[in-house]
Amino acid sequence: MSKSKSEFPDELKNKLDEFQVRAPDIPLKRSRWERLANWIHAPAKNPLDVLRVKGDSIIKVVLYPSVLIFLICLAPSLLI
């Protein structure tokens, strides 16, 4: 609920007029350098999250690269 200055009692207006407050300028948009720095220092995503590999699933960690190598070796014969 906002009131205009004329709606306050005189005693309160006098008290408020005694104080001077300096509000710093807060930029609404971040600078280009600040956005770049935030992008560079953002935490990296875990690449194993894509494969849904947890710490206890060692079989997937061993099996996925083997399947990938097999498919790469098989690809030239499939293209013929």
PyMOL commands that set and color helices and strands:
alter all, ss='L'
color gray80, all
select helices_A, chain A and resi 5-7+10-18+32-40+47-49+58-79
alter helices_A, ss='H'
color red, helices_A
deselect
rebuild
show_as cartoon
